[in-house]
Amino acid sequence: MVIVYDGECPFCRNYVRLMGLSKAVGNVDLVNARTLHPAVWKLVELGYDLNEGMAAIYGGKIYYGSDAVVLLSSMTNGRGWAGRFLAVLLRRPARARFLYPYMKVGRQFALKILGKPLICFEAFEWVGAVQFGAVLGRERQVGQHVVLAVVH
């Protein structure tokens, strides 16, 4: 299983941690959507906007937004009382679809308070032809977005 989420968002980080998926699923690859990880590239190429929702890749299928939350919540009982509460709350698709927009607003508010920009996926198009070995680990902020620095 691969989970792609905004690693700068405290709500996203804590949700993924509270689900305790490694006990339920085994090998779980947690991927920060702000990196040039191959899973991020694949999702961006397929048209997924990771500013609008997290993604889970499981069994060859992509689960996005509220569908990802339902999948993760249904696979575990969570860790601690907060994790168990979230798992029970979000494993029903109708409830997750209703709550997910509020979760996105919470993420945007938290990023604004923390002074963190949204993820700039236009940068992925800009560096699309660059091989992963040529990517530097630096980033710079342009307006409200993060642009990843690359060399050819």
C-alpha positions as CSV (number, residue, x, y, z in Angstrom):
1,M,0.0,0.0,0.0
2,V,1.2,3.5,-0.8
3,I,-0.4,6.5,0.9
4,V,0.3,10.0,-0.7
5,Y,-0.6,12.9,1.6
6,D,0.6,16.4,2.4
7,G,3.5,15.9,4.8
8,E,3.4,19.6,5.8
9,C,-0.2,19.4,7.0
10,P,-0.4,18.5,10.7
11,F,-3.9,17.0,10.3
12,C,-2.9,14.8,7.4
13,R,0.3,13.6,9.2
14,N,-1.7,12.8,12.3
15,Y,-4.5,11.1,10.5
16,V,-2.1,8.7,8.7
17,R,-0.2,8.1,12.0
18,L,-3.4,7.5,14.0
19,M,-4.7,4.9,11.5
20,G,-1.7,2.6,12.4
21,L,-2.0,0.8,9.0
22,S,1.3,-1.1,9.2
23,K,-0.3,-3.5,11.8
24,A,-3.4,-4.1,9.7
25,V,-1.9,-4.1,6.2
26,G,1.8,-4.8,6.6
27,N,4.1,-2.8,4.3
28,V,2.9,0.8,4.0
29,D,4.8,3.4,2.0
30,L,4.0,6.9,3.4
31,V,4.8,9.4,0.7
32,N,4.9,13.2,1.1
33,A,3.1,14.7,-1.8
34,R,5.6,17.5,-1.8
35,T,8.4,15.2,-3.1
36,L,9.3,13.9,-6.5
37,H,8.4,10.3,-5.5
38,P,7.3,8.1,-8.4
39,A,3.9,7.7,-6.9
40,V,3.4,11.5,-6.8
41,W,4.5,11.7,-10.4
42,K,2.0,9.0,-11.4
43,L,-0.9,10.6,-9.6
44,V,-0.1,14.1,-11.1
45,E,0.2,12.6,-14.6
46,L,-3.2,10.9,-14.2
47,G,-4.7,14.3,-13.2
48,Y,-5.1,13.9,-9.5
49,D,-4.8,17.2,-7.6
50,L,-3.2,16.4,-4.3
51,N,-4.1,19.8,-2.9
52,E,-7.7,18.6,-3.1
53,G,-7.3,15.2,-1.7
54,M,-5.0,12.5,-0.4
55,A,-4.5,9.2,-2.3
56,A,-4.0,5.6,-1.5
57,I,-2.7,3.0,-4.0
58,Y,-3.7,-0.4,-3.0
59,G,-4.2,-3.6,-5.0
60,G,-3.4,-1.8,-8.2
61,K,-6.2,0.7,-7.7
62,I,-6.1,4.4,-6.8
63,Y,-8.4,5.7,-4.0
64,Y,-8.6,9.5,-3.9
65,G,-10.1,12.0,-1.4
66,S,-12.9,10.6,0.6
67,D,-12.5,7.2,-1.1
68,A,-9.0,7.0,0.3
69,V,-10.2,7.9,3.8
70,V,-12.9,5.2,3.6
71,L,-10.3,2.6,2.5
72,L,-7.8,3.5,5.3
73,S,-10.5,3.7,7.9
74,S,-12.1,0.4,7.0
75,M,-8.7,-1.4,7.1
76,T,-7.9,-0.6,10.7
77,N,-9.4,0.2,14.1
78,G,-6.9,3.0,14.6
79,R,-4.4,3.6,17.4
80,G,-5.6,5.1,20.6
81,W,-9.0,6.5,21.3
82,A,-8.7,9.3,18.6
83,G,-7.6,6.8,15.9
84,R,-10.5,4.5,16.8
85,F,-12.9,7.4,16.7
86,L,-11.7,8.5,13.3
87,A,-11.7,5.0,11.9
88,V,-15.3,4.5,12.9
89,L,-16.4,8.0,11.9
90,L,-14.9,7.8,8.4
91,R,-15.4,4.2,7.3
92,R,-18.9,4.9,6.0
93,P,-18.7,6.4,2.4
94,A,-21.6,8.8,2.8
95,R,-20.2,10.2,6.0
96,A,-16.7,10.5,4.6
97,R,-18.0,12.3,1.5
98,F,-19.9,14.7,3.7
99,L,-16.9,15.4,6.1
100,Y,-14.1,15.4,3.5
101,P,-14.7,19.0,2.3
102,Y,-14.4,20.2,5.9
103,M,-11.2,18.3,6.3
104,K,-9.8,20.0,3.2
105,V,-10.7,23.4,4.7
106,G,-9.0,22.5,7.9
107,R,-5.9,21.6,6.0
108,Q,-5.9,24.9,4.1
109,F,-6.4,26.8,7.3
110,A,-3.6,24.9,9.1
111,L,-1.2,25.5,6.2
112,K,-2.0,29.2,6.2
113,I,-1.5,29.5,9.9
114,L,1.8,27.7,9.7
115,G,2.9,29.8,6.7
116,K,3.2,26.8,4.4
117,P,2.3,27.2,0.7
118,L,0.1,24.9,-1.3
119,I,1.8,22.2,-3.5
120,C,2.7,23.5,-7.0
121,F,2.0,20.8,-9.4
122,E,2.7,23.0,-12.4
123,A,6.3,22.4,-11.4
124,F,5.9,18.7,-12.1
125,E,5.0,19.6,-15.7
126,W,8.0,21.9,-15.9
127,V,10.4,19.2,-14.7
128,G,8.6,16.3,-16.5
129,A,11.4,15.5,-18.8
130,V,14.1,15.4,-16.1
131,Q,15.2,12.1,-14.7
132,F,14.9,11.5,-11.0
133,G,18.7,11.3,-10.6
134,A,19.1,14.9,-11.8
135,V,16.7,16.4,-9.2
136,L,18.2,18.5,-6.5
137,G,16.7,18.4,-3.0
138,R,16.1,22.1,-3.0
139,E,12.9,24.1,-3.3
140,R,12.0,27.7,-3.4
141,Q,8.8,29.5,-2.8
142,V,7.1,31.4,-5.6
143,G,4.0,33.2,-4.5
144,Q,1.8,30.6,-2.7
145,H,3.5,27.6,-4.3
146,V,6.7,25.6,-3.9
147,V,8.8,25.1,-7.0
148,L,11.2,22.2,-7.0
149,A,14.7,23.1,-8.3
150,V,16.2,20.8,-10.9
151,V,19.3,20.6,-13.1
152,H,19.5,19.1,-16.6
